[in-house]
């Protein structure tokens, strides 16, 4: 809790609380390229790729993760995504 404002913020790793923000940012910014480093549940990936699809944005989307399991997201996403199985330092 931020004592100055009384605002309670829980960051327990649940991206659900941020998905609309990510969706809105992508729709508003209309990026030509996105690089997402690290995928846990895929919530942010789904939100941003849906924004790209809905906004008909011409965008290259790349995901970098060490876990090959993130590849299973690919068929479920509304756009084509390039997956890189490597560390964020690479």
N, C-alpha and C positions, 0 to 999 in steps of 0.2 A: 504494500500500500504506500502510495506517495502521500506523506503526511501534509504536505503543503496544499494539495488539491483534494485529498480524500478519495482519489481515483484508485480503484482496486484493479490490478492487472495480474492475471495469472498466465505465466508462460510455462505450461507443462508440456511443451513440444507439440501442441495441437495446432496445426496450420489452418484448421477450419475457421478460426477467428480472423484469419488474414486473407482468406480466399477472395472475398469481394473486393478488398483493397487491391490485390494483385490483378484481378480481372479489370478493374477500373483503370489502373495505371497503364496497363498494356493497351486497352482501348483508347485511352487519351493520348498516350505518347506515340503510338503507332510505330514501334521500333522496326528496323529492317533486320536486326539480328538479336537473338536472345541466347545467352549462355547461362544455363542453370547448373550450379555446382552442388551436387549431392541431392539424392532423392530418398525420402523415407517412405511415406505412404503414397506419394504422387499427387497430393491435394494441390500443391502449388503448380505442378506441371499441368494438371487438368484445367485449373483456373486460367492459366496464361494461354494455353493452346486453344481453349474455348473462346477466349477473347479475340485471339488472332483469327479464328474461323468466323466468329460472328461479325467481326469488323471487316472481314475480307481484306486483311492486312497481308501484304507481300513481305514475308518474314522468314528468315532461316532460324530454326530453333535447334539448339544443341544442348545435350545433357551430358555432363561429365560425372561419373560415379565409379567407384571401385567395385561395386556389387553388380555382377552380371544379371542378377534378378530384376534389376530395373528395366531390362529389355522387355519384360513381359507386359509393360505398360503400353508399348508401341501399338498393338492392334486396337486398343481401346481409345486412343487419342484422336481428336477430330482433324489433326493435320499430321503431315510427315515430320518426324523428329529424327535427328541424327544423334545416335548414342556413342559416347566415347567411354570405354572401360579403362580408366586410368585415374591417377590421383589428381587432386586439384592443383598440385604443384606442376604437373606436366602440362 
